[in-house]
């Protein structure tokens, strides 16, 4: 099992095809899901403070 954050370099056709060819299962991860990435809340709070 592999997990990535749907960043553009991670979901390119090349990467997707490679993972499929190697039979690597990828966990589903919704695009732009701040609730799944707690650091996003920290960056938002820091941006507001600065």
Phi and psi in degrees as GROMACS dihedral restraints (atoms count N, CA, C in turn):
[ dihedral_restraints ]
;  ai    aj    ak    al  type     phi  dphi    fc
    3     4     5     6     1  -134.4    20    10
    4     5     6     7     1   143.2    20    10
    6     7     8     9     1  -128.8    20    10
    7     8     9    10     1   134.3    20    10
    9    10    11    12     1  -139.2    20    10
   10    11    12    13     1   172.2    20    10
   12    13    14    15     1  -101.8    20    10
   13    14    15    16     1    18.8    20    10
   15    16    17    18     1    63.6    20    10
   16    17    18    19     1    20.6    20    10
   18    19    20    21     1   -65.1    20    10
   19    20    21    22     1   150.3    20    10
   21    22    23    24     1   -50.8    20    10
   22    23    24    25     1   -45.5    20    10
   24    25    26    27     1   -62.7    20    10
   25    26    27    28     1   -24.8    20    10
   27    28    29    30     1   -84.0    20    10
   28    29    30    31     1   -19.8    20    10
   30    31    32    33     1  -115.0    20    10
   31    32    33    34     1    19.3    20    10
   33    34    35    36     1   -66.2    20    10
   34    35    36    37     1   159.2    20    10
   36    37    38    39     1   -58.2    20    10
   37    38    39    40     1   -39.4    20    10
   39    40    41    42     1   -60.1    20    10
   40    41    42    43     1   -49.4    20    10
   42    43    44    45     1   -65.1    20    10
   43    44    45    46     1   -43.1    20    10
   45    46    47    48     1   -61.8    20    10
   46    47    48    49     1   -45.6    20    10
   48    49    50    51     1   -65.0    20    10
   49    50    51    52     1   -38.5    20    10
   51    52    53    54     1   -62.8    20    10
   52    53    54    55     1   -47.8    20    10
   54    55    56    57     1   -62.2    20    10
   55    56    57    58     1   -39.9    20    10
   57    58    59    60     1   -65.9    20    10
   58    59    60    61     1   -42.1    20    10
   60    61    62    63     1   -63.9    20    10
   61    62    63    64     1   -32.7    20    10
   63    64    65    66     1   -90.3    20    10
   64    65    66    67     1     5.2    20    10
   66    67    68    69     1    56.2    20    10
   67    68    69    70     1    41.5    20    10
   69    70    71    72     1   -93.5    20    10
   70    71    72    73     1   122.5    20    10
   72    73    74    75     1   -77.9    20    10
   73    74    75    76     1   136.0    20    10
   75    76    77    78     1  -114.1    20    10
   76    77    78    79     1   128.5    20    10
   78    79    80    81     1   -68.7    20    10
   79    80    81    82     1   139.5    20    10
   81    82    83    84     1   -67.1    20    10
   82    83    84    85     1   138.7    20    10
   84    85    86    87     1  -142.5    20    10
   85    86    87    88     1   113.4    20    10
   87    88    89    90     1   -61.5    20    10
   88    89    90    91     1   137.6    20    10
   90    91    92    93     1   -67.9    20    10
   91    92    93    94     1   140.6    20    10
   93    94    95    96     1    54.8    20    10
   94    95    96    97     1    52.1    20    10
   96    97    98    99     1  -109.5    20    10
   97    98    99   100     1    90.2    20    10
   99   100   101   102     1   -65.6    20    10
  100   101   102   103     1   -24.7    20    10
  102   103   104   105     1   -68.4    20    10
  103   104   105   106     1   -19.4    20    10
  105   106   107   108     1   -93.5    20    10
  106   107   108   109     1    -6.0    20    10
  108   109   110   111     1  -127.4    20    10
  109   110   111   112     1    92.5    20    10
  111   112   113   114     1   -60.6    20    10
  112   113   114   115     1   -25.4    20    10
  114   115   116   117     1   -64.3    20    10
  115   116   117   118     1   -26.9    20    10
  117   118   119   120     1   -60.5    20    10
  118   119   120   121     1   -36.1    20    10
  120   121   122   123     1   -67.1    20    10
  121   122   123   124     1   -36.1    20    10
  123   124   125   126     1   -66.4    20    10
  124   125   126   127     1   -45.1    20    10
  126   127   128   129     1   -62.0    20    10
  127   128   129   130     1   -39.8    20    10
  129   130   131   132     1   -63.1    20    10
  130   131   132   133     1   -45.3    20    10
  132   133   134   135     1   -64.4    20    10
  133   134   135   136     1   -40.6    20    10
  135   136   137   138     1   -65.4    20    10
  136   137   138   139     1   -42.0    20    10
  138   139   140   141     1   -61.2    20    10
  139   140   141   142     1   -41.8    20    10
  141   142   143   144     1   -67.2    20    10
  142   143   144   145     1   -34.2    20    10
  144   145   146   147     1   -73.2    20    10
  145   146   147   148     1   -39.4    20    10
